[in-house]
Amino acid sequence: MPEYLDPNRVIMGTYGQIFIDGNWQSNLNHLEATVEADKRELNLVGTEWSTFKLGRKKGTGTMSGYKVTSDMINRGFKKFEIISKLDDPEAYGFERVRLSGCMVDKILLANWTAGEEVQEDIPFTFESYTLLDPIVGP
């Protein structure tokens, strides 16, 4: 009989945390970071298939949440480090990923509406990543 996924092991983002230069950002509730590879297509003789060579990589991301301080304005375009912690008490463990050489793409100086919470969306780039703690199943 096949063994099915235990639904309790599916990770929810509820317990996720974002640390910027070691400081927990409890106001931020969304983080997305991706690495895109520039693959070079090679047309080699002796095969009818295109082959690919890995080129440069580019890291991009977005953080978002509620505006509480002016930290992002004060930081300007100085580089910083992000540690993403994805945790769930029912999961097989937690995952931490370090994003190094982070720099915001733009600085939001004002964006508010009377009677509404002020939210910030912060697009950024990064220069490398390290998987600090992987989640490993049974």
Buried (B, 14 or more C-beta within 10 A) or exposed (E): EEEEEEEEEEBEEEBBBBBBEEEEBEBBBBBEBEEEEEEEEEEEEEEEEEEEEEEEEEBBBBBBBEBEEEEBEEBEEEBBBBBBBBBBEEBBEBBBBBBBEBBBEEEBEEEEEEEEEEBBEBBBBBEEBEEEBEBEEE
